[in-house]
Amino acid sequence: MTGKQEELSKYKLSSQIGHILRKASQRHAAIFSSSMVEDLTPTRFAAMVILFQKQTLSQNELGRNTAMDAATIKGVVDRLKVRELVSVNPDPNDARRNLIKLTPQGTSLISRAIPVGCDISEETLAPLSPKERKKLKKLLKKIA
Protein backbone atom coordinates (compact mmCIF):
# COMPACT_ATOMS: atom_id res chain seq x y z
CA MET A 1 0.00 0.00 0.00
CA THR A 2 1.38 3.42 -0.94
CA GLY A 3 1.61 6.28 1.53
CA LYS A 4 -1.36 8.00 -0.13
CA GLN A 5 -3.51 4.83 0.02
CA GLU A 6 -2.57 4.28 3.64
CA GLU A 7 -3.50 7.89 4.47
CA LEU A 8 -6.84 7.49 2.69
CA SER A 9 -7.61 4.21 4.44
CA LYS A 10 -7.00 5.82 7.86
CA TYR A 11 -9.55 8.58 7.24
CA LYS A 12 -12.48 8.09 9.61
CA LEU A 13 -15.57 10.12 8.87
CA SER A 14 -16.77 9.79 12.46
CA SER A 15 -13.66 11.65 13.64
CA GLN A 16 -13.99 14.61 11.28
CA ILE A 17 -15.09 17.95 12.72
CA GLY A 18 -17.58 18.66 9.94
CA HIS A 19 -19.30 15.34 10.52
CA ILE A 20 -19.40 15.83 14.28
CA LEU A 21 -20.74 19.39 13.93
CA ARG A 22 -23.42 18.21 11.49
CA LYS A 23 -24.56 15.46 13.89
CA ALA A 24 -24.66 17.93 16.80
CA SER A 25 -26.59 20.40 14.63
CA GLN A 26 -29.06 17.70 13.61
CA ARG A 27 -29.64 16.80 17.26
CA HIS A 28 -30.20 20.44 18.19
CA ALA A 29 -32.54 20.95 15.20
CA ALA A 30 -34.62 17.94 16.24
CA ILE A 31 -34.90 19.25 19.81
CA PHE A 32 -35.78 22.71 18.50
CA SER A 33 -38.48 21.53 16.11
CA SER A 34 -40.10 19.27 18.70
CA SER A 35 -40.14 21.96 21.39
CA MET A 36 -40.52 25.42 19.84
CA VAL A 37 -43.90 27.13 20.07
CA GLU A 38 -46.16 27.99 17.14
CA ASP A 39 -44.01 26.42 14.44
CA LEU A 40 -41.24 29.00 14.76
CA THR A 41 -38.20 27.96 12.75
CA PRO A 42 -34.69 28.68 14.01
CA THR A 43 -34.29 31.56 11.54
CA ARG A 44 -37.63 33.17 12.42
CA PHE A 45 -36.89 32.72 16.12
CA ALA A 46 -33.46 34.35 15.71
CA ALA A 47 -34.90 37.32 13.81
CA MET A 48 -37.63 37.84 16.38
CA VAL A 49 -35.18 37.63 19.30
CA ILE A 50 -32.98 40.31 17.72
CA LEU A 51 -36.00 42.54 17.02
CA PHE A 52 -37.20 42.02 20.59
CA GLN A 53 -33.80 43.12 21.89
CA LYS A 54 -33.08 45.95 19.44
CA GLN A 55 -36.65 47.16 18.78
CA THR A 56 -36.40 48.39 15.17
CA LEU A 57 -33.85 47.51 12.49
CA SER A 58 -33.47 47.71 8.76
CA GLN A 59 -33.65 44.39 6.93
CA ASN A 60 -29.92 44.63 6.23
CA GLU A 61 -29.11 45.24 9.91
CA LEU A 62 -31.37 42.37 10.93
CA GLY A 63 -29.58 40.07 8.49
CA ARG A 64 -26.17 41.06 9.85
CA ASN A 65 -27.32 40.61 13.46
CA THR A 66 -28.65 37.12 12.74
CA ALA A 67 -25.84 36.00 10.37
CA MET A 68 -28.30 35.57 7.48
CA ASP A 69 -27.65 36.59 3.89
CA ALA A 70 -29.91 39.12 2.14
CA ALA A 71 -32.11 36.53 0.39
CA THR A 72 -32.62 34.47 3.54
CA ILE A 73 -33.51 37.41 5.78
CA LYS A 74 -35.92 38.75 3.16
CA GLY A 75 -37.76 35.41 3.15
CA VAL A 76 -37.82 35.32 6.93
CA VAL A 77 -39.19 38.87 7.16
CA ASP A 78 -41.79 38.17 4.46
CA ARG A 79 -43.06 35.09 6.32
CA LEU A 80 -43.15 36.94 9.67
CA LYS A 81 -45.04 39.78 8.00
CA VAL A 82 -47.64 37.37 6.54
CA ARG A 83 -48.17 36.02 10.06
CA GLU A 84 -48.52 39.63 11.30
CA LEU A 85 -45.61 39.14 13.70
CA VAL A 86 -43.60 42.07 12.28
CA SER A 87 -44.42 45.35 10.62
CA VAL A 88 -42.38 46.72 7.74
CA ASN A 89 -42.46 50.49 7.22
CA PRO A 90 -40.42 52.94 5.15
CA ASP A 91 -37.54 54.60 6.96
CA PRO A 92 -38.48 58.29 7.30
CA ASN A 93 -34.79 59.21 6.91
CA ASP A 94 -34.01 56.99 3.92
CA ALA A 95 -36.73 56.05 1.43
CA ARG A 96 -34.55 53.22 0.07
CA ARG A 97 -34.82 51.13 3.20
CA ASN A 98 -37.54 49.65 5.33
CA LEU A 99 -37.63 49.39 9.10
CA ILE A 100 -38.77 46.16 10.70
CA LYS A 101 -40.37 45.98 14.10
CA LEU A 102 -42.25 43.34 16.08
CA THR A 103 -46.01 43.80 16.23
CA PRO A 104 -47.77 43.35 19.58
CA GLN A 105 -48.57 39.77 18.45
CA GLY A 106 -44.89 39.25 17.63
CA THR A 107 -43.81 40.60 21.00
CA SER A 108 -46.28 38.32 22.74
CA LEU A 109 -45.07 35.28 20.80
CA ILE A 110 -41.37 35.89 21.30
CA SER A 111 -41.97 36.54 25.01
CA ARG A 112 -43.33 32.99 25.21
CA ALA A 113 -40.72 31.54 22.84
CA ILE A 114 -37.53 32.82 24.51
CA PRO A 115 -37.97 30.67 27.66
CA VAL A 116 -38.56 27.68 25.36
CA GLY A 117 -35.36 28.61 23.53
CA CYS A 118 -33.53 28.50 26.86
CA ASP A 119 -34.97 25.04 27.55
CA ILE A 120 -33.90 23.90 24.06
CA SER A 121 -30.34 25.06 24.70
CA GLU A 122 -30.38 23.32 28.06
CA GLU A 123 -31.55 20.05 26.51
CA THR A 124 -29.00 20.30 23.69
CA LEU A 125 -26.19 20.74 26.20
CA ALA A 126 -27.56 18.26 28.76
CA PRO A 127 -24.83 15.64 28.18
CA LEU A 128 -22.15 18.17 29.19
CA SER A 129 -21.06 19.45 32.58
CA PRO A 130 -21.29 23.21 33.21
CA LYS A 131 -17.54 23.51 32.68
CA GLU A 132 -17.74 21.56 29.39
CA ARG A 133 -20.63 23.73 28.19
CA LYS A 134 -18.63 26.90 28.78
CA LYS A 135 -15.58 25.45 27.04
CA LEU A 136 -17.62 24.21 24.05
CA LYS A 137 -19.26 27.60 23.54
CA LYS A 138 -15.88 29.34 23.80
CA LEU A 139 -14.28 27.00 21.26
CA LEU A 140 -17.18 27.17 18.81
CA LYS A 141 -17.17 30.97 18.97
CA LYS A 142 -13.46 30.87 18.22
CA ILE A 143 -13.93 28.90 14.98
CA ALA A 144 -17.15 30.68 13.99
C-alpha positions as CSV (number, residue, x, y, z in Angstrom):
1,M,0.0,0.0,0.0
2,T,1.4,3.4,-0.9
3,G,1.6,6.3,1.5
4,K,-1.4,8.0,-0.1
5,Q,-3.5,4.8,0.0
6,E,-2.6,4.3,3.6
7,E,-3.5,7.9,4.5
8,L,-6.8,7.5,2.7
9,S,-7.6,4.2,4.4
10,K,-7.0,5.8,7.9
11,Y,-9.5,8.6,7.2
12,K,-12.5,8.1,9.6
13,L,-15.6,10.1,8.9
14,S,-16.8,9.8,12.5
15,S,-13.7,11.7,13.6
16,Q,-14.0,14.6,11.3
17,I,-15.1,18.0,12.7
18,G,-17.6,18.7,9.9
19,H,-19.3,15.3,10.5
20,I,-19.4,15.8,14.3
21,L,-20.7,19.4,13.9
22,R,-23.4,18.2,11.5
23,K,-24.6,15.5,13.9
24,A,-24.7,17.9,16.8
25,S,-26.6,20.4,14.6
26,Q,-29.1,17.7,13.6
27,R,-29.6,16.8,17.3
28,H,-30.2,20.4,18.2
29,A,-32.5,21.0,15.2
30,A,-34.6,17.9,16.2
31,I,-34.9,19.2,19.8
32,F,-35.8,22.7,18.5
33,S,-38.5,21.5,16.1
34,S,-40.1,19.3,18.7
35,S,-40.1,22.0,21.4
36,M,-40.5,25.4,19.8
37,V,-43.9,27.1,20.1
38,E,-46.2,28.0,17.1
39,D,-44.0,26.4,14.4
40,L,-41.2,29.0,14.8
41,T,-38.2,28.0,12.7
42,P,-34.7,28.7,14.0
43,T,-34.3,31.6,11.5
44,R,-37.6,33.2,12.4
45,F,-36.9,32.7,16.1
46,A,-33.5,34.3,15.7
47,A,-34.9,37.3,13.8
48,M,-37.6,37.8,16.4
49,V,-35.2,37.6,19.3
50,I,-33.0,40.3,17.7
51,L,-36.0,42.5,17.0
52,F,-37.2,42.0,20.6
53,Q,-33.8,43.1,21.9
54,K,-33.1,46.0,19.4
55,Q,-36.7,47.2,18.8
56,T,-36.4,48.4,15.2
57,L,-33.9,47.5,12.5
58,S,-33.5,47.7,8.8
59,Q,-33.6,44.4,6.9
60,N,-29.9,44.6,6.2
61,E,-29.1,45.2,9.9
62,L,-31.4,42.4,10.9
63,G,-29.6,40.1,8.5
64,R,-26.2,41.1,9.8
65,N,-27.3,40.6,13.5
66,T,-28.7,37.1,12.7
67,A,-25.8,36.0,10.4
68,M,-28.3,35.6,7.5
69,D,-27.7,36.6,3.9
70,A,-29.9,39.1,2.1
71,A,-32.1,36.5,0.4
72,T,-32.6,34.5,3.5
73,I,-33.5,37.4,5.8
74,K,-35.9,38.7,3.2
75,G,-37.8,35.4,3.1
76,V,-37.8,35.3,6.9
77,V,-39.2,38.9,7.2
78,D,-41.8,38.2,4.5
79,R,-43.1,35.1,6.3
80,L,-43.1,36.9,9.7
81,K,-45.0,39.8,8.0
82,V,-47.6,37.4,6.5
83,R,-48.2,36.0,10.1
84,E,-48.5,39.6,11.3
85,L,-45.6,39.1,13.7
86,V,-43.6,42.1,12.3
87,S,-44.4,45.3,10.6
88,V,-42.4,46.7,7.7
89,N,-42.5,50.5,7.2
90,P,-40.4,52.9,5.1
91,D,-37.5,54.6,7.0
92,P,-38.5,58.3,7.3
93,N,-34.8,59.2,6.9
94,D,-34.0,57.0,3.9
95,A,-36.7,56.0,1.4
96,R,-34.5,53.2,0.1
97,R,-34.8,51.1,3.2
98,N,-37.5,49.7,5.3
99,L,-37.6,49.4,9.1
100,I,-38.8,46.2,10.7
101,K,-40.4,46.0,14.1
102,L,-42.2,43.3,16.1
103,T,-46.0,43.8,16.2
104,P,-47.8,43.4,19.6
105,Q,-48.6,39.8,18.5
106,G,-44.9,39.2,17.6
107,T,-43.8,40.6,21.0
108,S,-46.3,38.3,22.7
109,L,-45.1,35.3,20.8
110,I,-41.4,35.9,21.3
111,S,-42.0,36.5,25.0
112,R,-43.3,33.0,25.2
113,A,-40.7,31.5,22.8
114,I,-37.5,32.8,24.5
115,P,-38.0,30.7,27.7
116,V,-38.6,27.7,25.4
117,G,-35.4,28.6,23.5
118,C,-33.5,28.5,26.9
119,D,-35.0,25.0,27.5
120,I,-33.9,23.9,24.1
121,S,-30.3,25.1,24.7
122,E,-30.4,23.3,28.1
123,E,-31.5,20.1,26.5
124,T,-29.0,20.3,23.7
125,L,-26.2,20.7,26.2
126,A,-27.6,18.3,28.8
127,P,-24.8,15.6,28.2
128,L,-22.1,18.2,29.2
129,S,-21.1,19.4,32.6
130,P,-21.3,23.2,33.2
131,K,-17.5,23.5,32.7
132,E,-17.7,21.6,29.4
133,R,-20.6,23.7,28.2
134,K,-18.6,26.9,28.8
135,K,-15.6,25.5,27.0
136,L,-17.6,24.2,24.0
137,K,-19.3,27.6,23.5
138,K,-15.9,29.3,23.8
139,L,-14.3,27.0,21.3
140,L,-17.2,27.2,18.8
141,K,-17.2,31.0,19.0
142,K,-13.5,30.9,18.2
143,I,-13.9,28.9,15.0
144,A,-17.2,30.7,14.0
